[in-house]
Each structure stands twice: as C-alpha cells, then as structure tokens.
Amino acid sequence: MSTPRADEDTPASSARPDARAGNTFVGDVWVNFKRWNRKAVRNPFVLVVSLVQPIIFLVLFTEVFGNVAGSAVNRGIPGISYETYLVPAIAIQVALAAAITSGVGLVNDIENGMFEKILVTPMNRTAVFVGKTAAEVFRIAVQIAIILGLGVLLGAEIVTGVVGALGIIAVGVLFSLWFVAFSNALAILTRDQESTIIGANLLQFPLLFLSSAFLPLTALPDWIRTFARINPVTYGVDAARSLMIDRDVMTVIDVSWFGGTLDGVVPGVAVLLGLDLLLGGVAVYLLSRASSSDVK
C-alpha cells in the first residue's frame, strides 16, 4: 500500500504517527521550499504584479524626471547618471514589493485550511518558516537580476561588474528578509488577507519616498532627512548604490574602517542583518505559538 504524497494537499509526515522519527530540519525546509515554489508557478500573476510596478517606476522616473533629478544627483555624486543612481533603489523596491506577497500567501493558507493542516504535522515550525522564506528569497533574487539587466539596457552602469551585480542582489535579498518576516507576522496576527495587504502596502511608499531612494538626502527637507536616518530603505539603497558605483555613498553612517566601497556597504548590511534577526525572531515566535484553534 503506497503512502500519501507530500504536496500542497497532504503535508509531509502527516500520514503516519511514527513519521516524526524520520523528520529532519533540513528535510522540512526542503519540503516547504518546493511547495512554495510550486505555488508560485501555479499563480504567476502575483510574481508579475510585484515586478511590473518597479519596472514602471524605473522607466517613468528615468524618462520623466531624469533631467531634473539628474542635476540634483550630480551635485551630490558628480559624474553619475540618474539611471545608474536609480537602479539600486528600484532593486530594493522589488525586494519590498515581493516581500509583501509573502504574508498574503500565508493568509491564503490560513483561509483555505492548509495552515491548520501543517500545524498538526510533526514538521518543525521554524523549518516551515525558513523553507517558505527561502522560496521567496529565491524569487526575489531572480526579480532583482531582471531589474539590473533592464537598468543596463536603459543606460545604467554597474561599475563593479558581475561581482557588484551579485552583491546588489545579495543586499536586496538581505533587505527583503525583514519585510518578509513583518508581512508573515502581520498575516498570523490578522489572519485576514485584506488587512495584511493594506498594512504592508501602507508602509511601502512612505518607506521608499522618505529615504535616499530617488534623490540625495541633501536635496530633501530636514524632516525627511531625520526620518531617513531610521528608515531601513536608506541603508539598503545606500549599500546597493555603493556596490553599483564602486564608492562609499552611505549617507547616514560615517565609517572609514574598511576603505572605499566597503565603508558604504558594511554599515548598511550590519543594520539590515540586525533588523532581519529581530523581526525574523518575532515571526518564528508567532508561528511557533500558533495553534490550530488560532486559525480556524
């Protein structure tokens, strides 16, 4: 007699009570990684939507505001085109927009009863979250790579070449993790798709526009500069931009320990890593505390 297949309708290890002994953390991560990638392939609309908006921003900002914004950029960073300045910001926007869909996917699981099924399996709760996040991070990395390629076609220059492009993708992935955790925590707390979408989207545009994403902080009002100093987008954009143009452009933390580009990259990476650990811990805690009665 064959055992049930571990897929979206039958969570791994739910078929037999003694299956717990065969479970491993890595195995549980892999099962969830495959499951969430499979869901993405079956519903590509969400992926397209999270990519189209940043592409529109990239094209419109470079074509409509390029000349005006370019002069402000050149006063802060001489010799750089606005396309080159903007592409790292759009890479971070892609990570932000794609991370919003993470919580929406979890709410869908809650609403269709799949999350409740997973809760009663012997799967490690942390592995469930890690596998889901790994699948989303993989897709975010692909989307950022698409944006970088499009940016180059529009005239942007990645001074650091392929190594710099990989570094920008890594920074974008690191940036996305805190918002992935936030949107999943929001999903567990609200257990409602509309509330999760509204809550996550309410933060997206203030975070983007109250940062160094589209203009240098020196060209912005004092109150925006004050907010930008505590805005995660600023740290992600400045770190990615430093890799893009191969110089230190970190605007909120002055570090000279490493020399050159790393002075702009390391502080941003350190701040984002701390934020990832904090919010990731919160999301895992909420997931571990969830019970089947919470999601009915």
N, C-alpha and C positions, 0 to 999 in steps of 0.2 A: 504493500500500500504506500503510495507516494505522500510525502509531506507537503503542506501548502507552500506555495512560492512566496518569498518575502518581497512584496511590492507595495504599491500605494494602498491597496485594499487589505493586505494582510501583513502587518508589521512583523519584522524579523523576530523570531524566537517566541511568538505568541502561540504556536501550535501545541507545544508540549511543556509540561511543568518542569521537566528535567533539562530543558534547553538552556536555563540560566548558567549551568556549569560550563557550557561551551562558548558563552559570550565573552568577547574581549572589547576593550575600549576602542581599539583601532578598527575592529570589525564593525562596531556600532557606528563609528564615524563614517566608514566607507558606505554602509547601507544607506545612511541618511544623505550622504553626498550624492550618491547615484539617484536616489529618489527625488531630490530637489532639482537636480539637473534634468531628470526625466519630465518633471512637471513643467519646467521652463520650456522645454522643446515642444510640449503639447500645447502651451499657451504663449506663443512668441509675441503676442500683442503687447504684453507688459514690458518685455525687453525693448521692443521697438519704441514705445512711448517714452521710456526713460532715457533713450538715446536721441530721439528726434528733438526734444526741447533744447538740450545743449547744442546740438548742431545748428538749430535756428539761431540761438544766441551767438554762436561763433560767426556765422555768415552775416547776420544783421549788424552786430557790433563792429566787425571789421569793415563792412561796406558802408554803413550809415554813419558811424561815429569815429571811424578810423582816423580821419584827418584831424578832427578836433581833439580827440583823446590822445592821438599820437604826439601832439605838441606838448601836452602835459606829461606824458611818459618820458619824452626826450629831455625834459627839464630835470627829471629825477634820475633817469638812467640814460645817459647820452648814447646815441648810436644804435638804438634798438627799435625795430619796427613794432607797430601796435599788434600785428599778427603774432609776432614772437612773444610779446608781453602777455597777450590774452590766452594763448593756448593752454598754459598751465592752469589758469583759472577755470577754463572750460573742462579740463581733465578732472579737477576737483568737483565741479558741478555735476559731472557724470557720476562720480562716486556718490555724491549726496543724493541725486535723484534715484539712482539704482538702489541705494540703501533703504529708501522709503518703502520700496516694494517688498522688502523683507518682512516687515511687520504685517503687511497686507496678506502675504502668503500664509503667515501663521494664523491670522484671523480666519482665513478660508478653511484651514484645517480644523479650527475650533468649531466653525459653523456647520461643517459637513460631518463632524463627529470623528474625524481621523485623529485629531489631537488626543481625544479621550482614549482611543484605542492604543495609542503609543504610550500613554501614561500607565496603562495596566500591563505592559510588557516588561520583561526584565532588562530592557535597554537602560544603559547609564544615561541619566538626564543631561549631564554635561556633554556627553558624546553626541546626543541628539542635537544640541545647540551648536556644537563645534562642526558637525557634519553639514548642517544646514548653512552655517556661516561660510564654510569652505566652498560650497557650491556657489554661493552668491559672490564670494570674493573672486572666484574663477571667472564668472561672467563679467564682473566689474573690470577686471584686468583686460579682458578682450575688448570691452567697450572703450576703455581709455586708449588702448592701442589704435582703435579705429579713429578716435578724435585726433591723436597725434599724427596719423597718416593724412587725415583730411587737412589738418593745420599746415603741414608741409606743402600740400598741394595748393593751399591758399597763399603761400609765401612765407610762412613761419620758418625759422631756422633753429634746429636743435644743435647748438654749438658743440655739445659734448657727445654727439653722435649716438650710436646704438646703446652704448653704456648709459648715457644720460637718459635716453628714452626708457630703458628698463628701470632706471632709478625713479623716473617720474611715475611710472606705473606702480612701483613699489610704494611710493609716497601716497599715491591715490588710494591704493588698497589699504594702507595703514590708516589713512584718514577715514575711509568708509566704515571701519570696524566699530568706531564709537557710535555712529549713527545707526548701523545695523542693530547694535545692542539696544540703543534707545527705542527704535521702532518696534523691536520684539518685546521689550519691556512694556511699551505702550499697548501692544496687542494683548498681552497677558492681563494687564490691568483693566482695559476697557472691554475686551472680548467683543468688540464691535468694529466692523470694517470702516464705516463712515467716520467714527471718532478717531480711529488710527490714522486714516488718510488726512483728515483735517488737522489733527495735532501735529503730524510730521510735516505737512506742507506749510503750515503756518510759520514754521521755523526756517524753511528753505530760503525764501527770498530775503528776509532780514539778515540772515547769516551771510548770504552772498554779497548783498549791496553794502552792508556795514562792515566791510573788510577791504583789503588791498586787492581784491579780485579784478576789478575793472579799471581802477585808477590808483595812482600812488597816493598814499595817505597824506602826503604834503599838499595835495590838491583838494583835499576834503575838509569839511568843517571840523572844529575841535571836538565836538561831541561824538562824531563818528570815529575819529582817531582814538578817543577814550574807549569806546566800545570795542573797536578793532583789536585792542591790546588783550582782551579776554575772549576774543572770538576764535574758535578752532579753525575756521576757514582761513584766517590770516596766516596761521602757522603752516597749514597745508599748502596754500598757494605760494607763500614765500619760499618754502623748502623746494617745491617743484620748480619754481621760477629760477631759483639759484642753479639747479641742475640744467635747466633749459639754456641759460645764457652763460654758464660757467663763471659766475661771480657771486659774491655774497650780497644778496638783496633783502636779507631779513630786516624787517622794519620795526619790530617790537622788542627784540632781544639783541643786545650788542655783545657779541662773543668774538674773541680773537685768539682762541686757544689752538685752533686747528690750522688756520691759514687758508685764505681763498674761499673757494666754493663751500667747503665743509662748514665754515662759520655760519653760513646761511641754511645749511641742511640739518646739521646735528641738533640745534635747539628746537627746530620745528618737529623733527622726528621724536625727540625726547618728550615734548609736550603731548603729542598725539599718542605716543605709547602709554603715557600715564593715564590719559583720558580713556583709551581703549581698555586698559586693565580695570579702571574704576567702573565704567558702565557695563563692561563685559561681566564683571563680578555681580553687578546688580541683576543683569538679565539671567545669568545662570542661577542666582539665588531665587528669583521669582519662579523660574522654570522648575527648580528642584522642590519648591514649596507648593507648586500646583498639584491639585488632586483631581480626580475625575469629577468630583462633585462641583469643583470650581468652574468647570467648563460646560456643564450641562445647560 
